[in-house]
Amino acid sequence: MQTRFSEEQLADPLIADANRVLRKCVHCGFCLATCPTYVLLGDELDSPRGRVYLMKEMLETGGPPPVETVKHIDRCLSCLSCMSTCPAGVDYMRLVDQTRVHIEATFRRPWQDRWLRRFLGWVLVRPPALRIAMSAGGLARWFAALMPPRLAVLARLSPGLVGGPAPVVRAGRYPPKGERRMRVALLTGCVQSVTGTEIHEATVRLLRRHGCEVVITEGAGCCGALNLHLGDEHAALQSAERSVRSWWREIQGHGLDAIVINASGCGTVIKDYAHLFRNRSELQEAALAVSERAVDVSELLLRLGLKPTPAKSKVVAYHDACSLRHGQQLTEPPRQLLTEAGFDVRSPTEGHLCCGSAGTYNMLQPAIASKLGSRKAANLERVEPDVIAAGNLGCIVQIGAYTDLPVVHTVELLDWATGGPPPPAMSQGARA
């Protein structure tokens, strides 16, 4: 793609980076068929190729973007499916992140949008406030039909009354069962530390059973992904810096073999910390050390090797979280682990298409997210599973809203298959 940045603009390292990315695009169109919004809407400007053109025009102009440009960029899920199919290697992830920062810095949204985006960016990364908000949202579900669409989605996604923090999300150390093979830190995160603690509990049991000392470090919380995708780079870097410094202290003090992440959206960003902090000389060494140690839980378990008990004889429909499939290029490890654990693993058609969760997308773009969620659930149900598994909490919540089948995290099934309890979503009774 030809660009027309001035020499003065190219003196800005961010514009120079964007220019290099934009010039790689050759307009081939391979990305169109794999883009969820283009598949749904059929609008060229809701495809990666169309958005790349809009981003180029916006960055070249340098001022506030037109309303139409913002609309089409906002509709992007950041699923990164386009990056998996791009033969030219266009780094769409970094380009769209930079674009969103520019939009938030120069474009004045309607007050309702500003309020909702600021509210989400503030409350979702603060677990104490999120517990209150989710409890209130659970009560508001009774009135969801009377609410504006975006507020109705917030109410319907709220799980109900949420108690205090679970022990597993507090700073502490969990010794291995038997001989220690590794010492690892576990990211507890923000939203998952409130409404997905059963995933953390299963992860800790699973890692300890396979020889890991598991550490929850003081100060490591939100990874920054939620605010980064909202265009609030300042808030994103603040959250990320706290986590980097927390893990760096642990690396220097006692050593860490890995930083384990069981929320793939977080993992994609944490693995990119070295780039995120490239202009912060005092944090470059720490950020690099963290990103080099960051692994999805499935990657680490494949290294450790599973010790399964007798097979559970369950059919599992495996859903590829976009951040795992496209962001981290990890498709086989979860499937291999589930198969080795004795499950009959089946993959749906359109496995590359997003479920519509995408961080805060299902709250900001509920109409598109709803179509994607119902489409994804229908495809998963067609393989006739007993249970649906995914590697990201957002996907689990989103898909669960459109199916009556239990939807659980991969580690919950692996924990069950190696001696742990059944996932709460599958059984409230005794161990099967």
Secondary structure, 3 states (H helix, E strand, C coil): CCCCCCHHHHCCHHHHHHHHHHHHCCCCCCCHHHCHHHHHHCCHHHCHHHHHHHHHHHHHHCCCCCHHHHHHHHCCCCCCHHHHHCCCCCCHHHHHHHHHHHHHHHCCCCHHHHHHHHHHHHHCCCHHHHHHHHHHHHHHHHHHHHCCHHHHHHHHHCCCCCCCCCHHHCCEEECCCCCCCEEEEECCCCCHHHHCHHHHHHHHHHHHHCCEEEEECCCCCCCCHHHHHCCCHHHHHHHHHHHHHHHHHHHHHCCCCEEEECCHHHHHHHCCHHHHCCCCCCCHHHHHHHHHHEEEHHHHHHHHCCCCCCCCCCEEEECCCHHHHCCCCCCHHHHHHHHHCCCEEECCCCCCCCCCCCCCHHHHCHHHHHHHHHHHHHHHHCCCCCEEEECCHHHHHHHHCCCCCCEEEHHHHHHHHCCCCCCCCCCCCCCC
